[in-house]
Amino acid sequence: MPYLPPLVEALLEPKVYPHACHQVELVQTQMSFVFLTGDYVYKVKKPVNLGYLDYTSLEKRRFFAYQELKLNRRLCPQVYLEVVPVVQSGDEIQLEGRGEIIEYAVKMKQLPQERMMDVLLGKNQVSEEMVWQVAEKLVEFHQRADTSEQISSYGSVDIIGANTEENFAQTEKYLGTSISPEQYRTIKAYTDGFIHHNTSLFDKRICQGRIRDCHGDLHAAHICFSDGICIYDCIEFNDRFRYGDVASEIAFLAMDIDYHQHPLLSGRFVDAYVERSQDQELLKLVDFYKCYRAYVRGKVESFKLDDTHISAEEKTRVLARARRYFELAESYI
């Protein structure tokens, strides 16, 4: 059993919650502990510095908890409820209540797991109409999403090149583990070449206002078909991971639908977005950004191999997922 901090152990007890709760289930990401209580979910950020995010102080975790609340209400307002304090009085830890604030949690309504897009894809229960509805929601979101000179700069070849170089630097340690040296060299050569030969296309995207404050982490597990469509868990911890070309965002979900072995639905989703948005040039960038996004997913899964809170059994599954994402990245070349 992996080590769990005392605070996490305390939050696994139903009695600490201010509402009826019979059982608490813990789900972990690299950056958060997530507590499922039946009606509500409480998300507590891990006190980590991963380079691209810094949650090491209580004040920083409080700030990013409120950022998470604000940003996710753009696409899923009915689910993101509030930020609540975790307090300690003597030896007792409670959510809300009186005492010294020792942590903060984002409180959300618990969504039905069986209605998540990744689950539905696994059961062949996602229709063309459903991906069309997702595309429509995203077109509307992107049209009203913030843009500015600063945000648009994240579509420049300099920034895109820096992002891809960071990916390659951060995955060097996993060569021979989750990615082969041959895959690494092939994907890097393709990526560098595409950026070099398409400078004018990237510049044109900036001029067209296609660089927006997006969701940033748009894969199938973050879409729920329940009481409408809820798209949740956007990136709040680093603005540059949200700022980008809408083509990159659409390619992310299309890639993940491919990962779940539904390439026809993936293509229909892209076509629906292009038809609704009239963004024909997006098609010139889809495979490049699919490769980029698949590589990022492979990298993120690889990072979990270093997480001491994750069991050896789970790390076996993590490694398999990482390898699949890197193979998928290579397939778009």
N, C-alpha and C positions, 0 to 999 in steps of 0.2 A: 504494500500500500504506500503510495507516494506521500511525502510529508505535506501537511496542510497547516498553514499558520493558525494560531489560536483564534483570531477573529473569524476566520472561515469556519472553523469547527463550531464556534458559537452560533454563527448564522445558519448552520445546518439544523439547529434546534427549533421546532415549530413555536415554542413558547416565546421566542424573542420578537415575533411579528405582531403588529397591532390589530390583526384580523384573524378570523378562524383559519387555521392551517393545520393539517394533519400529517403532512409529509413534505420534506424539502429535498429537491433534487439539485445537485451541483453540476453545472456544465462549465468547462474552462475554455478560454481562448488564450492566446499568447499574452494578452494584455489585460484580461478581466476574469473575475469570478462571477458567474451568473447563477442566481438562486431561483429555481422555479417552485412556486408555492401552490399552484393550481389556478387561482384567479389572477395572481400578479407575479411579475418577474422583477427581481432586484439585481441590478448590475453594479458591481464594485470593481473599481480599477485597481490593478496590481501596482505596487510601488516600484515600478521598473523604469529604467532608461534604456531604450532599445536603439538609440541613435536618432531614429526618425520620430520618436515620441519620448516625452519625459513626464512621467507620473510620480516622480520621486518624493514630492512634498504634498502634504495634505491640501495646501492651498491650490496647487496645480491640479490635483484630482478634483477638487471642488469646481474650479474654473471649467475644466473639460467636461465635467458632468453637466453643467449648465449649457455648455456648447452643444453637447449631444442632444439635450432636450430641445433646444432652439432649432438646430439644423434638421433633426428628424421630423419635427412637426411640419416641415414643408411637404413631405410625401405621406406622412402617417400620423396626422394630428390626433386621431382618436385613441391611439395606443400609448403615446408618450405623455405621462401624467404629471410627474413632478420629480424634483430632487429632494431626497429625505436624508436627515442625518442619522448616523449610527452613533449611539451614545453609551457611555459607561458610567455607572454609579457604583462605587465600591468594586465588587467582583462581578456585578451584573451588567450584561450588555443587552441593549434593546435597540430596535429600530424606532426612531422618533423618541418621544418622551423627554425626561429631564436627565441631565448629566453632562459630562464632558464629551464634546463631539470628537470622536476618534476616527470617523470615516464618513464618506458620503456615498449614497446609492441612487442610481436612476431607477425610478419606479415606473413600470409599464404594465399594461394589461397583458396577460399571457395569451398568446395566439395559439390556435390549434395546430399542433405539429403535423397532423395528417393533411392539412391544407397548404403546406409549404410547397413551392414550385418544384424543388428538388425531389421531394417525396412523390409528388404527383407525376413527375417525369419518369421516376422509377417504376410507376404503375401504369404507364402509358395513358395517363388521364389528363394530359394537357392538350387542348385542341388548338386549331389555327385561330379560332375566334378569341381564345384566351390570350395568345401571344399578340394578336392585333390590339386587344384592350390594353395590354401592358405598353405596347408601342405608343398608342394614343396618349396614355397617361404621361409617358416620358417626353413626348413632343411638347405637351402643354407645360410640363415642368421645366424643360430646357428653355422654352420661349420666355418664361418669366424669371428664370434663374439670373442671378446677378452677373454682370460682366462689367469690366472697366479696363483702363489701360494696364493696370497692374495684373489683373486676372488674365488679360489677353497675352501678356508676356510669357505665360506658361505654355503657350502654343508655339513658341519660337524653337528653332532647331537647336539653339544652345541649351535651352532647358530640357527639351526632349532627349537630346544627346546626353546631358548630365544624368537624367533619370535612368536611361538605359545603362549607362556606364556604372552607375551605382548598383543596379541589379547584378551586373556581371561581377563587380568587385565583391559584393556580399555573398555570392554563391560559389566563389572559388574554393572555399573550405569544404564544400559538399561534392567536389569533383571525385568521381569514383564511388560516391555513396548514393545520392539521389539523382545525379546527372553525370553522364559519361563525358570524358574530355572531348570526344568527337562531337557530341551534341552541343556542348558549350561552344566549341570553335565554329561550328556550322551556323548556329543561331546568332552568334556575335557578328560574324562576317555579313550575314544577311541584314541584320539590324543596322550596322554601321553603313552598309552600302545603300540601303533604302533611304536613310536620312540624308546622306550625301547627295543622292541623285534627285531628291524631291524637295529641295529647299523652297522653290517657288510655290509648290502646292501648300506647304505648311504656312508660308507667308500669306497666301490667298485666304486660307482658313481664318487667320487673324483678321484680315480686312473684312471678311464676311460676318464677323461677330459670332463665330462658331465656338469660341473658347468661353466656357461658362463655369460658374460655381456649381459643380455637379454633385452627384451622390458619392462617387469615388470608389465604391465597393459593391458594384451591382452584379451580384451573381444570384443563382436560382434560390439558394437557401435564404436570401434576404427578401423574398417576395412571397406574400401570403394571400391566397384567394379566399378571403373570409370577410363578409360584410363589405363588399367591394374589393379593391386591390390595395393592400398595404405593402409599401416598399420601405423597409426599415434598416436600421444599423448602418447609416452612412458614416463616412470618416469624419471625425471631429478633431482628431489629435494633431493634424498637420494639414494646413490649408493647401499646400502644393499637391497633395494627393487627391484633393477634390477638384482643384482648378485644372481644366483640360478641355480638349476637343470633345464635343458631343459624340464624335465618331469613335473615340476611345471608349466612352461609356457604353455605347451600343455594341461595340465589338466585344466588350467584357461579357455581357449577358449572352450574346450569340456564341462566344467561345464556350461558356459554361453549359449551354444547351448542347453543344457538340460533345462536351465532356460526358454528359449524361446520355450520349448516343442517340440524339435526335437531330441529325443534320438538316432534315427537311424543315422541321419546325424552326431551327436556327435561321435558315435562309428566309423563311416566311416572315419571321420577326424583323429581320433587317429590311426586307422589301416593304413591310408595313410601315416602318419608321420613315424610310425614304419617301414612300408615296404620300404619307401624311405631312411630312416636313418639307417636301420638295428639295431635299438636300441630296442631289444626285452625286455630287463629288465625294460624298461619304464612302461610296462604293470603292473608290480608288485607295482608300486607307484601311478598309476593314481587315484584310488579311495581315497587314503590318501590325495593327493594334490587337488583333486576336493573338498573334505571336507574342507580343509584348505582355498582354494580360495573362496569357497562359504561363509565361515565364514568371511573372510576379506571383501567381498562385503557387507555382512550384517552389519558389523561394520562401514564401510565407509558411508553407507546409514544412519545408526543410528547417526553418527556424525552430519549429516545435520540437525537433529532435534534441535540442539543447535545453529544453524546459524541464527543470527538476520536478515540477509538480505533475508531470504527465507520466503515466505508468508505461512499463516496457511493452505491455500488450497493445496499448493505444499507439505507441510509437511505431510498432510494426505496421499498423494501418496508415499512419501518417506517412511513412516512407513509401508505401505503395501509391498513395495519392500524389505525393510529390513527383515520383517517377512518371506517373501517367500525365501529369500536367506538363512536364518537360518534353515528353514524347509528343504531346499535342502541339506544343509550341513549334517543334521542329516540323510537324506535318503541314503547317501553313506556309512554309517556304516554297 
